[in-house]
């Protein structure tokens, strides 16, 4: 799912259909809830995505789009951590 999401955000050719938060067991918040991902852990994954995009010489504009789309889901992915604290 992650690969499809990155490809879709970067302009294709693959498509990814997101779900509304809480609408399915496969939504981001439910898929990550039990992992209890802390906000700083999320940020480190985002940084690794950035480093990977740099490695593959993704242009700055496209890199920014991917990282902005990634950051937009921080609350959903860190819900389990937030609930535990």
N, CA, C and O atoms as a GROMACS GRO file, in nm:
protein
  340
    1UNK      N    1   0.082  -0.118   0.000
    1UNK     CA    2   0.000   0.000   0.000
    1UNK      C    3   0.087   0.126   0.000
    1UNK      O    4   0.055   0.225  -0.066
    2UNK      N    5   0.196   0.120   0.074
    2UNK     CA    6   0.286   0.236   0.084
    2UNK      C    7   0.345   0.269  -0.053
    2UNK      O    8   0.353   0.386  -0.090
    3UNK      N    9   0.386   0.167  -0.128
    3UNK     CA   10   0.443   0.191  -0.260
    3UNK      C   11   0.340   0.252  -0.354
    3UNK      O   12   0.370   0.347  -0.426
    4UNK      N   13   0.218   0.200  -0.352
    4UNK     CA   14   0.113   0.256  -0.436
    4UNK      C   15   0.086   0.400  -0.398
    4UNK      O   16   0.066   0.485  -0.486
    5UNK      N   17   0.085   0.429  -0.269
    5UNK     CA   18   0.059   0.565  -0.222
    5UNK      C   19   0.167   0.661  -0.272
    5UNK      O   20   0.135   0.768  -0.325
    6UNK      N   21   0.294   0.625  -0.256
    6UNK     CA   22   0.402   0.713  -0.300
    6UNK      C   23   0.395   0.733  -0.451
    6UNK      O   24   0.412   0.845  -0.500
    7UNK      N   25   0.370   0.625  -0.525
    7UNK     CA   26   0.359   0.638  -0.671
    7UNK      C   27   0.244   0.731  -0.709
    7UNK      O   28   0.260   0.815  -0.798
    8UNK      N   29   0.130   0.718  -0.644
    8UNK     CA   30   0.016   0.804  -0.674
    8UNK      C   31   0.046   0.949  -0.642
    8UNK      O   32   0.016   1.038  -0.720
    9UNK      N   33   0.106   0.973  -0.526
    9UNK     CA   34   0.139   1.110  -0.484
    9UNK      C   35   0.239   1.173  -0.581
    9UNK      O   36   0.234   1.293  -0.608
   10UNK      N   37   0.330   1.091  -0.632
   10UNK     CA   38   0.434   1.140  -0.722
   10UNK      C   39   0.384   1.154  -0.867
   10UNK      O   40   0.461   1.192  -0.955
   11UNK      N   41   0.258   1.122  -0.891
   11UNK     CA   42   0.204   1.142  -1.025
   11UNK      C   43   0.180   1.017  -1.106
   11UNK      O   44   0.152   1.025  -1.226
   12UNK      N   45   0.192   0.903  -1.044
   12UNK     CA   46   0.156   0.781  -1.115
   12UNK      C   47   0.277   0.699  -1.155
   12UNK      O   48   0.390   0.736  -1.122
   13UNK      N   49   0.256   0.593  -1.224
   13UNK     CA   50   0.134   0.554  -1.292
   13UNK      C   51   0.035   0.475  -1.206
   13UNK      O   52  -0.076   0.448  -1.250
   14UNK      N   53   0.074   0.437  -1.087
   14UNK     CA   54  -0.015   0.359  -1.002
   14UNK      C   55  -0.113   0.450  -0.928
   14UNK      O   56  -0.085   0.567  -0.904
   15UNK      N   57  -0.226   0.393  -0.892
   15UNK     CA   58  -0.329   0.469  -0.820
   15UNK      C   59  -0.350   0.410  -0.682
   15UNK      O   60  -0.337   0.289  -0.662
   16UNK      N   61  -0.382   0.496  -0.588
   16UNK     CA   62  -0.409   0.455  -0.450
   16UNK      C   63  -0.534   0.529  -0.407
   16UNK      O   64  -0.542   0.651  -0.419
   17UNK      N   65  -0.630   0.456  -0.356
   17UNK     CA   66  -0.754   0.518  -0.309
   17UNK      C   67  -0.752   0.521  -0.156
   17UNK      O   68  -0.763   0.417  -0.091
   18UNK      N   69  -0.738   0.639  -0.101
   18UNK     CA   70  -0.734   0.654   0.045
   18UNK      C   71  -0.874   0.633   0.103
   18UNK      O   72  -0.974   0.645   0.033
   19UNK      N   73  -0.879   0.602   0.230
   19UNK     CA   74  -1.005   0.587   0.301
   19UNK      C   75  -1.023   0.705   0.396
   19UNK      O   76  -0.926   0.770   0.434
   20UNK      N   77  -1.145   0.730   0.434
   20UNK     CA   78  -1.173   0.833   0.535
   20UNK      C   79  -1.131   0.778   0.671
   20UNK      O   80  -1.154   0.661   0.699
   21UNK      N   81  -1.070   0.861   0.757
   21UNK     CA   82  -1.031   0.814   0.890
   21UNK      C   83  -1.148   0.749   0.963
   21UNK      O   84  -1.257   0.805   0.972
   22UNK      N   85  -1.123   0.628   1.014
   22UNK     CA   86  -1.224   0.556   1.092
   22UNK      C   87  -1.325   0.479   1.010
   22UNK      O   88  -1.411   0.412   1.067
   23UNK      N   89  -1.317   0.487   0.877
   23UNK     CA   90  -1.420   0.423   0.795
   23UNK      C   91  -1.393   0.275   0.767
   23UNK      O   92  -1.483   0.204   0.722
   24UNK      N   93  -1.274   0.229   0.792
   24UNK     CA   94  -1.239   0.091   0.762
   24UNK      C   95  -1.126   0.044   0.852
   24UNK      O   96  -1.048   0.125   0.903
   25UNK      N   97  -1.118  -0.085   0.870
   25UNK     CA   98  -1.008  -0.141   0.950
   25UNK      C   99  -0.873  -0.120   0.881
   25UNK      O  100  -0.769  -0.130   0.945
   26UNK      N  101  -0.874  -0.093   0.752
   26UNK     CA  102  -0.750  -0.074   0.678
   26UNK      C  103  -0.708   0.073   0.670
   26UNK      O  104  -0.609   0.105   0.604
   27UNK      N  105  -0.782   0.162   0.737
   27UNK     CA  106  -0.743   0.302   0.739
   27UNK      C  107  -0.611   0.320   0.811
   27UNK      O  108  -0.568   0.234   0.888
   28UNK      N  109  -0.546   0.432   0.784
   28UNK     CA  110  -0.414   0.456   0.843
   28UNK      C  111  -0.415   0.449   0.995
   28UNK      O  112  -0.325   0.389   1.054
   29UNK      N  113  -0.514   0.509   1.057
   29UNK     CA  114  -0.514   0.511   1.203
   29UNK      C  115  -0.528   0.371   1.261
   29UNK      O  116  -0.463   0.338   1.360
   30UNK      N  117  -0.612   0.287   1.200
   30UNK     CA  118  -0.630   0.150   1.252
   30UNK      C  119  -0.511   0.061   1.216
   30UNK      O  120  -0.469  -0.022   1.295
   31UNK      N  121  -0.457   0.080   1.097
   31UNK     CA  122  -0.342  -0.001   1.056
   31UNK      C  123  -0.219   0.025   1.142
   31UNK      O  124  -0.132  -0.061   1.154
   32UNK      N  125  -0.210   0.145   1.201
   32UNK     CA  126  -0.092   0.182   1.278
   32UNK      C  127  -0.117   0.193   1.429
   32UNK      O  128  -0.022   0.207   1.506
   33UNK      N  129  -0.244   0.187   1.472
   33UNK     CA  130  -0.279   0.211   1.613
   33UNK      C  131  -0.197   0.127   1.710
   33UNK      O  132  -0.138   0.181   1.804
   34UNK      N  133  -0.192  -0.003   1.689
   34UNK     CA  134  -0.123  -0.090   1.785
   34UNK      C  135   0.029  -0.074   1.782
   34UNK      O  136   0.098  -0.119   1.873
   35UNK      N  137   0.082  -0.010   1.679
   35UNK     CA  138   0.226   0.014   1.672
   35UNK      C  139   0.269   0.128   1.763
   35UNK      O  140   0.387   0.140   1.797
   36UNK      N  141   0.172   0.212   1.802
   36UNK     CA  142   0.198   0.324   1.893
   36UNK      C  143   0.320   0.407   1.846
   36UNK      O  144   0.415   0.427   1.921
   37UNK      N  145   0.313   0.452   1.723
   37UNK     CA  146   0.422   0.530   1.663
   37UNK      C  147   0.422   0.671   1.720
   37UNK      O  148   0.323   0.743   1.708
   38UNK      N  149   0.532   0.709   1.782
   38UNK     CA  150   0.547   0.841   1.842
   38UNK      C  151   0.568   0.945   1.731
   38UNK      O  152   0.620   0.912   1.624
   39UNK      N  153   0.529   1.070   1.757
   39UNK     CA  154   0.551   1.174   1.657
   39UNK      C  155   0.697   1.186   1.612
   39UNK      O  156   0.723   1.210   1.494
   40UNK      N  157   0.792   1.171   1.705
   40UNK     CA  158   0.932   1.182   1.663
   40UNK      C  159   0.974   1.063   1.577
   40UNK      O  160   1.061   1.077   1.491
   41UNK      N  161   0.915   0.947   1.599
   41UNK     CA  162   0.942   0.831   1.513
   41UNK      C  163   0.885   0.856   1.372
   41UNK      O  164   0.949   0.824   1.272
   42UNK      N  165   0.767   0.912   1.366
   42UNK     CA  166   0.707   0.948   1.238
   42UNK      C  167   0.798   1.044   1.163
   42UNK      O  168   0.822   1.029   1.043
   43UNK      N  169   0.849   1.143   1.235
   43UNK     CA  170   0.937   1.243   1.173
   43UNK      C  171   1.064   1.180   1.118
   43UNK      O  172   1.114   1.220   1.012
   44UNK      N  173   1.116   1.080   1.188
   44UNK     CA  174   1.237   1.013   1.140
   44UNK      C  175   1.207   0.931   1.014
   44UNK      O  176   1.290   0.926   0.923
   45UNK      N  177   1.090   0.870   1.007
   45UNK     CA  178   1.052   0.798   0.885
   45UNK      C  179   1.040   0.898   0.769
   45UNK      O  180   1.084   0.870   0.658
   46UNK      N  181   0.980   1.014   0.796
   46UNK     CA  182   0.969   1.117   0.693
   46UNK      C  183   1.108   1.160   0.646
   46UNK      O  184   1.131   1.180   0.526
   47UNK      N  185   1.201   1.174   0.739
   47UNK     CA  186   1.337   1.212   0.702
   47UNK      C  187   1.402   1.103   0.616
   47UNK      O  188   1.474   1.133   0.521
   48UNK      N  189   1.376   0.978   0.648
   48UNK     CA  190   1.430   0.867   0.568
   48UNK      C  191   1.369   0.866   0.428
   48UNK      O  192   1.439   0.841   0.330
   49UNK      N  193   1.240   0.895   0.419
   49UNK     CA  194   1.177   0.908   0.287
   49UNK      C  195   1.247   1.019   0.209
   49UNK      O  196   1.276   1.003   0.090
   50UNK      N  197   1.273   1.130   0.274
   50UNK     CA  198   1.344   1.241   0.209
   50UNK      C  199   1.482   1.200   0.162
   50UNK      O  200   1.523   1.234   0.050
   51UNK      N  201   1.555   1.128   0.246
   51UNK     CA  202   1.689   1.082   0.206
   51UNK      C  203   1.682   0.986   0.088
   51UNK      O  204   1.767   0.988   0.000
   52UNK      N  205   1.580   0.901   0.087
   52UNK     CA  206   1.562   0.807  -0.024
   52UNK      C  207   1.531   0.881  -0.154
   52UNK      O  208   1.585   0.848  -0.259
   53UNK      N  209   1.445   0.980  -0.144
   53UNK     CA  210   1.413   1.060  -0.263
   53UNK      C  211   1.538   1.132  -0.314
   53UNK      O  212   1.558   1.144  -0.435
   54UNK      N  213   1.621   1.181  -0.222
   54UNK     CA  214   1.748   1.244  -0.261
   54UNK      C  215   1.839   1.144  -0.332
   54UNK      O  216   1.900   1.176  -0.434
   55UNK      N  217   1.847   1.024  -0.277
   55UNK     CA  218   1.933   0.920  -0.335
   55UNK      C  219   1.894   0.893  -0.480
   55UNK      O  220   1.980   0.874  -0.566
   56UNK      N  221   1.764   0.891  -0.506
   56UNK     CA  222   1.715   0.864  -0.641
   56UNK      C  223   1.699   0.992  -0.724
   56UNK      O  224   1.638   0.991  -0.831
   57UNK      N  225   1.754   1.100  -0.672
   57UNK     CA  226   1.759   1.228  -0.743
   57UNK      C  227   1.622   1.277  -0.788
   57UNK      O  228   1.606   1.328  -0.899
   58UNK      N  229   1.524   1.261  -0.701
   58UNK     CA  230   1.390   1.314  -0.728
   58UNK      C  231   1.399   1.466  -0.720
   58UNK      O  232   1.454   1.520  -0.624
   59UNK      N  233   1.347   1.535  -0.819
   59UNK     CA  234   1.355   1.681  -0.819
   59UNK      C  235   1.289   1.743  -0.695
   59UNK      O  236   1.195   1.686  -0.640
   60UNK      N  237   1.340   1.859  -0.652
   60UNK     CA  238   1.290   1.922  -0.529
   60UNK      C  239   1.138   1.943  -0.525
   60UNK      O  240   1.077   1.923  -0.420
   61UNK      N  241   1.078   1.984  -0.634
   61UNK     CA  242   0.932   2.009  -0.632
   61UNK      C  243   0.855   1.881  -0.603
   61UNK      O  244   0.764   1.880  -0.520
   62UNK      N  245   0.892   1.773  -0.670
   62UNK     CA  246   0.824   1.644  -0.649
   62UNK      C  247   0.854   1.589  -0.510
   62UNK      O  248   0.766   1.532  -0.445
   63UNK      N  249   0.977   1.606  -0.465
   63UNK     CA  250   1.013   1.562  -0.330
   63UNK      C  251   0.927   1.636  -0.228
   63UNK      O  252   0.876   1.575  -0.134
   64UNK      N  253   0.911   1.765  -0.246
   64UNK     CA  254   0.828   1.844  -0.155
   64UNK      C  255   0.684   1.798  -0.154
   64UNK      O  256   0.620   1.796  -0.049
   65UNK      N  257   0.631   1.763  -0.271
   65UNK     CA  258   0.493   1.714  -0.278
   65UNK      C  259   0.476   1.584  -0.201
   65UNK      O  260   0.380   1.567  -0.127
   66UNK      N  261   0.570   1.493  -0.220
   66UNK     CA  262   0.562   1.364  -0.151
   66UNK      C  263   0.572   1.384   0.000
   66UNK      O  264   0.494   1.326   0.076
   67UNK      N  265   0.669   1.464   0.044
   67UNK     CA  266   0.687   1.485   0.188
   67UNK      C  267   0.569   1.560   0.250
   67UNK      O  268   0.532   1.532   0.364
   68UNK      N  269   0.509   1.653   0.177
   68UNK     CA  270   0.391   1.723   0.228
   68UNK      C  271   0.273   1.628   0.241
   68UNK      O  272   0.199   1.633   0.339
   69UNK      N  273   0.256   1.540   0.144
   69UNK     CA  274   0.148   1.442   0.150
   69UNK      C  275   0.171   1.346   0.266
   69UNK      O  276   0.077   1.307   0.334
   70UNK      N  277   0.297   1.307   0.288
   70UNK     CA  278   0.331   1.218   0.399
   70UNK      C  279   0.298   1.286   0.532
   70UNK      O  280   0.235   1.226   0.619
   71UNK      N  281   0.341   1.409   0.547
   71UNK     CA  282   0.321   1.484   0.671
   71UNK      C  283   0.173   1.505   0.702
   71UNK      O  284   0.134   1.514   0.818
   72UNK      N  285   0.092   1.513   0.599
   72UNK     CA  286  -0.051   1.536   0.618
   72UNK      C  287  -0.119   1.422   0.694
   72UNK      O  288  -0.230   1.440   0.745
   73UNK      N  289  -0.055   1.307   0.703
   73UNK     CA  290  -0.114   1.190   0.770
   73UNK      C  291  -0.053   1.162   0.907
   73UNK      O  292  -0.077   1.056   0.965
   74UNK      N  293   0.025   1.254   0.957
   74UNK     CA  294   0.095   1.233   1.085
   74UNK      C  295  -0.003   1.203   1.198
   74UNK      O  296   0.020   1.111   1.276
   75UNK      N  297  -0.111   1.278   1.209
   75UNK     CA  298  -0.206   1.256   1.318
   75UNK      C  299  -0.269   1.118   1.311
   75UNK      O  300  -0.287   1.052   1.414
   76UNK      N  301  -0.303   1.073   1.191
   76UNK     CA  302  -0.363   0.940   1.176
   76UNK      C  303  -0.265   0.830   1.216
   76UNK      O  304  -0.302   0.736   1.286
   77UNK      N  305  -0.142   0.842   1.172
   77UNK     CA  306  -0.041   0.737   1.196
   77UNK      C  307   0.000   0.734   1.344
   77UNK      O  308   0.035   0.628   1.395
   78UNK      N  309  -0.003   0.847   1.412
   78UNK     CA  310   0.040   0.851   1.552
   78UNK      C  311  -0.076   0.844   1.651
   78UNK      O  312  -0.057   0.869   1.770
   79UNK      N  313  -0.194   0.810   1.604
   79UNK     CA  314  -0.312   0.801   1.691
   79UNK      C  315  -0.291   0.703   1.806
   79UNK      O  316  -0.327   0.734   1.920
   80UNK      N  317  -0.234   0.587   1.780
   80UNK     CA  318  -0.214   0.489   1.886
   80UNK      C  319  -0.123   0.541   1.996
   80UNK      O  320  -0.149   0.516   2.114
   81UNK      N  321  -0.019   0.612   1.961
   81UNK     CA  322   0.071   0.670   2.060
   81UNK      C  323  -0.003   0.778   2.140
   81UNK      O  324   0.006   0.783   2.263
   82UNK      N  325  -0.077   0.863   2.071
   82UNK     CA  326  -0.150   0.970   2.136
   82UNK      C  327  -0.254   0.913   2.234
   82UNK      O  328  -0.272   0.967   2.343
   83UNK      N  329  -0.322   0.806   2.193
   83UNK     CA  330  -0.422   0.744   2.280
   83UNK      C  331  -0.359   0.685   2.406
   83UNK      O  332  -0.420   0.685   2.513
   84UNK      N  333  -0.236   0.635   2.393
   84UNK     CA  334  -0.168   0.571   2.507
   84UNK      C  335  -0.110   0.672   2.604
   84UNK      O  336  -0.073   0.635   2.716
   85UNK      N  337  -0.100   0.798   2.564
   85UNK     CA  338  -0.038   0.898   2.650
   85UNK      C  339  -0.134   1.002   2.687
   85UNK      O  340  -0.101   1.095   2.760
   0.00000   0.00000   0.00000
